[in-house]
Amino acid sequence: MKTLAVLEQRDGKLRKVSFEIVTAARRLDGSVDAVVCDTTDREGCAATLADKAKAGGYGVVVFAATATGRDLAPRVAAKLGVGVASDLTDLTVEGGGDAIVATRPVYAGKALQKLRVTARPAVLSLRPNIFTPDQRAADVTPEALSVTASGRVKVREVKPAPAGTLDVAEAQVIISGGRGLKEPANFKVLEELAQAFGGRAAVGASRAVVDAGWRAHADQVGQTGKTVSPSLYIAVGISGAIQHLAGMRTSKVIVAINKDKDAPIFKVADYGVVGDLFEIVPKLTDEIRKLHG
Amino acid sequence: MKIAVCVKRVPDSEARVKISPDGKSLDEAGVKFALNPYDEFAVEEALRRKEKAGSGEVVVVSLGPAAAQETIRTALAMGADRGVLLQTDKIPADPFETAKLIANELKTTAWDLILFGRMAIDDYNHQVGPLVAQLLDLPCVTAVSHLDIEGTKGVAEREIEGGIEVLEFPLPAVVTADKGLNEPRYPALKGIMAAKKKALEIRPVQAAAGAMEIVALTPPPERKEGKIVGEGAAAVGELVRLLREEAKVL
């Protein structure tokens, strides 16, 4: 069973998530062909990928469950007459290739669904930051497909985020703030802590502060925001509503800083510090600066 | 403007998830259901587009059990004109089968715009909108947080990792809504009363089995109980030591 892995690039370089999906795709039986495709013409790109999948007789087509992958995968799948088994966090092959058994978080991670996929090809999207790239992952040279068909949906421009800001979906370290910050300007203390991590950290937010207009929706972690799995998640002044916990519970290490020792966030945190965040966070920033100094 | 909005009945985001004895589905006892939050943005956008155009119709379409009538009524109370429930007790595990049923319903009308939420907060599939678009051969833009429409030309912004993507597309089209697109209105009492009298057609449908089958639904692995390192700024030194030496994340 051959697998087609659709990789993502930025500024001409493969993104980290591309190595993750190569690693996961190689776990399936059979060979893996990797491709990249210009996504400016969305429909043209989807048509090119669907043609490639058909012509090559691939049994599996793998995407990353990123903003681009989530947009592209269903377009390609529908052209192939199938749906997408999306946002997978694990996958195995059953019966010598008869079916793929995929694991995916549902209800924002409050439960895990095991899905048996018999579609051919099986179109899958894999959640970022879950499949750790192995040593061979970098050893991949994707074929650059040229988009010939012209579609109706086109990217006119990409407005980059301000320099130095990292997307919460991609950051290794996330420092999230909630109502405990008291007012929008106080997020400065979290931004300073993020900067102390030297470009590896992003500032996230709870739904309460996003709904109050303090932070952008792009920063929201939780069931109606982003589901994240960083190495380190620091929840500051967040009580831990169930919809927030759902979005961050797969983080590798969770730290909670909250003045209420009974806050639910402490139930999922590996390490908790009880007290005034305006004293604790600046001290933590100093300590992290020393380490990275 | 003739606009269709496709909505889903989902467990409320604050709902606790209990698994049924069959080990494959949600135990719905005591669970509060709501209009999928992303679909609220879609409904609001439809209403604003119709208001701006000065005329038209907003039709709410949902695939789900009889109880999804309530979900449709919520959208009608916000101001949508009429509803269609594609009634089935079994929502297919394969989103392509869901998309086929919805596309089949939508194909008989010449819509100017078809709106969806970018995903449902229960199954996280992120795809019924674009699948339907493909089945109807309509252009599609997903996870839109800003939308401008002039005549038959649309410009949409969507968030990508590290930036905002601006896309151009012609109408008619399928657009899926992200948070940030608008601020959904709360149904006023007058709207709620009016919604009771609005037309809601019920059409029984039967989905094919499709090529995906749920074999198990399990609780996520428990996180092991953590520890309180200490109180106040004095605990920071120990916290940093633990993060370095025990958790090895610094």
Chai-1 contact restraints between the chains, C-beta under 6 A:
chainA,res_idxA,chainB,res_idxB,connection_type,confidence,min_distance_angstrom,max_distance_angstrom,comment,restraint_id
A,T66,B,E161,contact,1.0,0.0,6.0,A-B,restraint_1
A,A67,B,I160,contact,1.0,0.0,6.0,A-B,restraint_2
A,A67,B,E161,contact,1.0,0.0,6.0,A-B,restraint_3
A,R70,B,H126,contact,1.0,0.0,6.0,A-B,restraint_4
A,D71,B,T142,contact,1.0,0.0,6.0,A-B,restraint_5
A,P74,B,Q127,contact,1.0,0.0,6.0,A-B,restraint_6
A,P74,B,P130,contact,1.0,0.0,6.0,A-B,restraint_7
A,P74,B,L131,contact,1.0,0.0,6.0,A-B,restraint_8
A,R75,B,P130,contact,1.0,0.0,6.0,A-B,restraint_9
A,R75,B,Q134,contact,1.0,0.0,6.0,A-B,restraint_10
A,A78,B,L131,contact,1.0,0.0,6.0,A-B,restraint_11
A,A78,B,Q134,contact,1.0,0.0,6.0,A-B,restraint_12
A,V82,B,F96,contact,1.0,0.0,6.0,A-B,restraint_13
A,G83,B,D94,contact,1.0,0.0,6.0,A-B,restraint_14
A,G83,B,P95,contact,1.0,0.0,6.0,A-B,restraint_15
A,G83,B,F96,contact,1.0,0.0,6.0,A-B,restraint_16
A,V84,B,Q127,contact,1.0,0.0,6.0,A-B,restraint_17
A,S86,B,N125,contact,1.0,0.0,6.0,A-B,restraint_18
A,S86,B,H126,contact,1.0,0.0,6.0,A-B,restraint_19
A,D87,B,Y124,contact,1.0,0.0,6.0,A-B,restraint_20
A,V106,B,D123,contact,1.0,0.0,6.0,A-B,restraint_21
A,V106,B,Y124,contact,1.0,0.0,6.0,A-B,restraint_22
A,Y107,B,V17,contact,1.0,0.0,6.0,A-B,restraint_23
A,Y107,B,D122,contact,1.0,0.0,6.0,A-B,restraint_24
A,G109,B,P220,contact,1.0,0.0,6.0,A-B,restraint_25
A,K110,B,V17,contact,1.0,0.0,6.0,A-B,restraint_26
A,A111,B,V17,contact,1.0,0.0,6.0,A-B,restraint_27
A,A111,B,L217,contact,1.0,0.0,6.0,A-B,restraint_28
A,L112,B,T218,contact,1.0,0.0,6.0,A-B,restraint_29
A,L112,B,P220,contact,1.0,0.0,6.0,A-B,restraint_30
A,Q113,B,I214,contact,1.0,0.0,6.0,A-B,restraint_31
A,Q113,B,L217,contact,1.0,0.0,6.0,A-B,restraint_32
A,K114,B,V215,contact,1.0,0.0,6.0,A-B,restraint_33
A,K114,B,A216,contact,1.0,0.0,6.0,A-B,restraint_34
A,L115,B,M212,contact,1.0,0.0,6.0,A-B,restraint_35
A,L115,B,I214,contact,1.0,0.0,6.0,A-B,restraint_36
A,R116,B,E213,contact,1.0,0.0,6.0,A-B,restraint_37
A,R116,B,V215,contact,1.0,0.0,6.0,A-B,restraint_38
A,V117,B,M212,contact,1.0,0.0,6.0,A-B,restraint_39
A,T118,B,A211,contact,1.0,0.0,6.0,A-B,restraint_40
A,A119,B,A211,contact,1.0,0.0,6.0,A-B,restraint_41
A,R152,B,P139,contact,1.0,0.0,6.0,A-B,restraint_42
A,R152,B,F169,contact,1.0,0.0,6.0,A-B,restraint_43
A,R152,B,P170,contact,1.0,0.0,6.0,A-B,restraint_44
A,V153,B,P139,contact,1.0,0.0,6.0,A-B,restraint_45
A,V153,B,L167,contact,1.0,0.0,6.0,A-B,restraint_46
A,V153,B,F169,contact,1.0,0.0,6.0,A-B,restraint_47
A,K154,B,E168,contact,1.0,0.0,6.0,A-B,restraint_48
A,V155,B,E165,contact,1.0,0.0,6.0,A-B,restraint_49
A,V155,B,L167,contact,1.0,0.0,6.0,A-B,restraint_50
A,R156,B,V166,contact,1.0,0.0,6.0,A-B,restraint_51
A,R156,B,E168,contact,1.0,0.0,6.0,A-B,restraint_52
A,E157,B,V166,contact,1.0,0.0,6.0,A-B,restraint_53
A,V158,B,G163,contact,1.0,0.0,6.0,A-B,restraint_54
A,V158,B,E165,contact,1.0,0.0,6.0,A-B,restraint_55
A,K159,B,G163,contact,1.0,0.0,6.0,A-B,restraint_56
A,K159,B,I164,contact,1.0,0.0,6.0,A-B,restraint_57
A,P160,B,G163,contact,1.0,0.0,6.0,A-B,restraint_58
A,A161,B,G162,contact,1.0,0.0,6.0,A-B,restraint_59
A,A161,B,G163,contact,1.0,0.0,6.0,A-B,restraint_60
A,D167,B,E161,contact,1.0,0.0,6.0,A-B,restraint_61
A,D167,B,G162,contact,1.0,0.0,6.0,A-B,restraint_62
A,A169,B,E161,contact,1.0,0.0,6.0,A-B,restraint_63
A,E170,B,E161,contact,1.0,0.0,6.0,A-B,restraint_64
A,H217,B,K179,contact,1.0,0.0,6.0,A-B,restraint_65
A,H217,B,G180,contact,1.0,0.0,6.0,A-B,restraint_66
A,A218,B,E159,contact,1.0,0.0,6.0,A-B,restraint_67
A,Q223,B,S13,contact,1.0,0.0,6.0,A-B,restraint_68
A,Q223,B,I121,contact,1.0,0.0,6.0,A-B,restraint_69
A,T224,B,P37,contact,1.0,0.0,6.0,A-B,restraint_70
A,S231,B,V249,contact,1.0,0.0,6.0,A-B,restraint_71
A,L232,B,V249,contact,1.0,0.0,6.0,A-B,restraint_72
A,I242,B,E14,contact,1.0,0.0,6.0,A-B,restraint_73
A,Q243,B,S13,contact,1.0,0.0,6.0,A-B,restraint_74
A,Q243,B,E14,contact,1.0,0.0,6.0,A-B,restraint_75
A,V253,B,A247,contact,1.0,0.0,6.0,A-B,restraint_76
A,V253,B,V249,contact,1.0,0.0,6.0,A-B,restraint_77
A,V268,B,R223,contact,1.0,0.0,6.0,A-B,restraint_78
A,A269,B,G226,contact,1.0,0.0,6.0,A-B,restraint_79
A,D270,B,G226,contact,1.0,0.0,6.0,A-B,restraint_80
A,Y271,B,G226,contact,1.0,0.0,6.0,A-B,restraint_81
A,Y271,B,V229,contact,1.0,0.0,6.0,A-B,restraint_82
A,Y271,B,L239,contact,1.0,0.0,6.0,A-B,restraint_83
A,Y271,B,L242,contact,1.0,0.0,6.0,A-B,restraint_84
A,G272,B,I228,contact,1.0,0.0,6.0,A-B,restraint_85
A,V273,B,V229,contact,1.0,0.0,6.0,A-B,restraint_86
A,V273,B,A235,contact,1.0,0.0,6.0,A-B,restraint_87
A,V273,B,L239,contact,1.0,0.0,6.0,A-B,restraint_88
A,V274,B,E231,contact,1.0,0.0,6.0,A-B,restraint_89
A,G275,B,E231,contact,1.0,0.0,6.0,A-B,restraint_90
A,G275,B,G232,contact,1.0,0.0,6.0,A-B,restraint_91
A,E279,B,A233,contact,1.0,0.0,6.0,A-B,restraint_92
A,I280,B,A233,contact,1.0,0.0,6.0,A-B,restraint_93
A,K283,B,A233,contact,1.0,0.0,6.0,A-B,restraint_94
A,K283,B,V236,contact,1.0,0.0,6.0,A-B,restraint_95
A,L284,B,V236,contact,1.0,0.0,6.0,A-B,restraint_96
A,E287,B,V236,contact,1.0,0.0,6.0,A-B,restraint_97
A,E287,B,V240,contact,1.0,0.0,6.0,A-B,restraint_98
